[in-house]
Structure formats: C-alpha cells, structure tokens
Amino acid sequence: MKACYTIIMGCMMCVAIGCSSSNEPGSTAGQWQEDFDLSNRTLVSSGRNRYFILEPGFQLVLEGGDEKLAITVLDETEVVDGVTTRIVEEREWNDGKLVEVSRNYFAMCEKSGDIFYFGEAVDDYQDGQLSGHGGAWRAGEKDARAGLIMPGTATAGQKYYQEMAPGVAMDRAEVIRVSETFKTPAGIFEQCLKTREGTALNPLEKEYKYYAPGIGLIQDGDMLLVKQGFVGQ
C-alpha cells in the first residue's frame, strides 16, 4: 500500500480505534465490514459484476514507469475453505524483470454479485530466482477468513475488509465515488469506481484505485491500463 501527520496523539488514537477521517466525498466514520455471512450464500467460481470480471481468459495489462502488471483469469479452480474458487494469476515486473507471481482465489455470490477473496499463493523473485512467499494466506488456515474484493452493488461510503489474515494480510477498501471519469492509454472511461485502499496492519498507509464498468481495474498506483480483453481474441 503506497501522509504526513502533525498531531501525533491524534494519529495514535485513530489507529487504536480503527477510525478514519477525510474531507473527500464518500468518507464515513463507520466500521469496516468483516462479516459477510458466507455460509448462507451460494458461491460460484465464474461470473462478473459491474467492476470485476471472473471469467476464464479475461486479462488486464497495466503499465507505468518501470512497472508492469498482467492479471489473467485462469481456466483453473481450487477448493479453499470448502468453496470452489476461481484462480486469477497476477504477474508483476519491474524494469523488465519478473518480481512476483501470485495465484489469487475468488468466488462470487450468485444472488448479489459480491466477489470474495479467499487468499493467494505468492512466489517472489529476485534476479530471476525464487526468493520467498511474502503475503501468502489462505482462508480457513491460521484464523484467516475470506474478505470482500468487490461489492456487487458499490455505493459511496462502503467500507469493507478485502483480506482477513491476522498478521499477514489485512487489506481493506472504502468506496469514494462511483461516477468518476478516468483516462488511460487504453481509453477514457466513465462512471468509474474510485476506492481508497489500505491495511489495518498500518492504518496510515493508503492508495487510490480506479475500476471501469465492464472492465475492472484500470489504475493501480502509477500503473494504468494499456490493454484488456480475452486472451486469444
């Protein structure tokens, strides 16, 4: 997760109670949602909602500076915490060198369109050699639980955990707006979703992301969408 605070005691209080403050539209002081009642949902391994596509063969490519990210929905599934999930592979390069490959596990609620994140297997690389597995987690193991990666119906002010793996990954997101216009090398997109994302492991960190209707992630840090579509088409 990619601010400068002068009132140190105020920051300490904010961390302690998990609060947030902002003058931006969409910011609320509500609690972060972490209970998604998954046991009472019908979860499927393929589908899409307005801002997230979970269909085999779909790919997004983002680039910025020396960084490149390729996100590909694989024709593979895996059972995680009793749920058949879809595997989405992310490959990251820096200065032309592969630095990380992750296999992420997702499932969608058939009724609401909410898409949940069940964990990831991570391979880190340095100078072409496997160097570690930082940030890997799996729902159902070591008190980890699935989080919400993308609501089926996103509304400004929603705040939810995306990952819930204590001590490893506690990412969370807040919906700021659902009416943004955003330009990338792949085109100009309207009615985009803007989120502010961070982690409970370091509440002072934050970054903004944009998602376009019918496509998904179009901006992540300095990286912008350069290509999208189904592989081979």
N, C-alpha and C positions, 0 to 999 in steps of 0.2 A: 504494500500500500504506500503509494507515493503521495508550522504555523507558529506563529510566534506568539507567545502569551506572556503578558507582563504581570498579571496578578496571579502569582504562583499559588497562593492558598485557594483561590477560586478554582484553579485547574484541578488541584488535589481533591476538592470537594466534588467536582464534576466527575472525575474518574471513580471516586468512591461510590457514587450513587448511580453511575451509568447514565447521566443526563447529557444533553447536548443543547447548544444554543447557536442560533444563526438568524440573520435578518433576511435570508432568502425565502421566497415563497416555497411552501411545501415543507418547511421545517416545523416539527412539532416537539413537544416535551413529553410525548407519550412513551410507553415502554416498548422495548424491542420484542416483537413476537417470536416465540420459540416453541410454542406448542401448535402443531399443525394437524392433530387428530388423524394421523396417517392410518391408524388401524381401522378407521371407518370409511376409508376412501377406496375406490377402485383405481389402481395404478397400472398404467400401461407403459410399454417401452418405446413407443413411437407416436409421433403426432406433432402438433405445433400450436402455439398461441400467438398473439399479436406480435410479440417481440422475441420469440425464441423458437427455433426450428429444430426438431428432434427426429429428422427423417434421414435414413441411411443415404450417404453420398453427398449430402449438403456440406458445403465448405465455405469458410470465410478466410480471407487473407488480409492482414493488416500490416502496414509498414510505417516506420518513422525513424529518421536518423539512421543509426546502425542496427536498429531492431526490426525483427520480422516475426510475425505470429501467424501460424496456419491452424485453423480449427476445423476438424473434419468429423462428421458424424459417421461412425463406422457401422458396417453391417455385422455387428457383434453385440451380444448381450452378456450380462453376468448377474448372477443372483447375489444380492448384497442385503443382509439383514432380512432375508426372506422375501425380497422383492426382486423381480426380474427387471434389471436396469439396462438402459442403452449406454454403450461406451462411446464417448466423444474424446477424440485424441487432440491434444494441443502440442504443437511443436514450436519451440522458440529458438531464434537465432540472434546472435549479437556479433556484429562485424563479420557476418558470413559463417560464423561457427555455431554449430548446434550446442545450446546450453541446457535445454530441458525438454523432456518428453513426458507428458502426463496422460494417463487414461482415466477419464472422469466418468462417474456413474450417475445417470439421471433417469428419472421416471416421471410421468405426467399423470395428473388426476384426470380421469376420463370425463368427469362431470364439470369441474371448474376450469380446467385448463392450467391449473397451477403446476409448475415444474419444480421437482425437488432434486436436491443434490445429496447423493449417498456416499460421497468420498472420492478419493483419487489415489492411483498408484503413480509414483513420481520417480523418474530417473534423471538425475543431474549429471551434466557432462562438463569436463574441463580439459581443454586441449585434445578433444576427441575421445577422451576416456571417461568411463562411468566413474563418478566421484561421490555419489550419495543418493539419498532418497528423501530430501528435506520436504516437510509439509505433507507427507503421505498420511492418509487416515481412511477409515472405513466405518460406516455406520454399523452399530451392533458390536463393535470392539472397543475396549478401553473407555467405556462410558460415552462413546461418540454416537450422535444421532443425526439423522438427515435434516437438512435445512431447506429453505425455500430459495431457489435460484432466480425464479421469475414468476410473479403472480399472473394468473390467467386474465385478471382484470386489474390493471395497475391504476392507482389513484394517488394524487399528490398527498403526501403525509404518511403513507405507509412506511413502516419500519420493521424490518424482519432479519432474523439470522439466516445467513446462507450456508454457513458451516458451523457445526457444534461438536468440535473435538477438543475437549479441555486440554490446554497447554500446548496444543499443536496448531489448530486452525479454528478461529472464532470470527470469521468474516461476517459482516452484516451490511445491509444497504437501506437507504432511505430514498423513496421516490420524491424527487424535487418538482418535476414538471412532466407533463405528457403532451406538450404542444410545441416542442422546440423545432426549429429548422436548422439543419446542420449540413455543412459542406465537406465532402471528402473527395479524394481523387476518383472515386467510383461514381460520384454524382452528388446532387443536392437532395436531401431527404427532409420531408415534412412530417409533422405530428410525431416527432421523435420523443422517446422516453429519456429523461435525464435523471441519473441517480448519483447520490453521494455515498461512497462506499469506504469502509474502514474495518478495523478489527478491535474486538474487546480486549485483545492482548496488549494493545497500545492505542487507547482511545484518542490520542492526539493526532494520529495519522488519519489522512483522508485523501480521497481522489474522486474524480468525477468521470462517469462513463455515459455514453450515448448509445441508444438502441433504436433502430429504424423499424417501422412496421413492415412485416413480411420478410424481414432480413435477419435482424438481430443486432449483435454488437458491431458498431461502426467506428467507435473511438475508445481507445484504452490507453491512458497516459499520453505519450507523444505519438502513438501509432494510430493511423487512420485506415479505413477500409480502402483497399485498392482493387479487390476482386471478390465476387461472391457468385454462388450458383452450385449446381450439382456436378460433381466430378464426372468427366466424360461426356458432358452435354455442351 
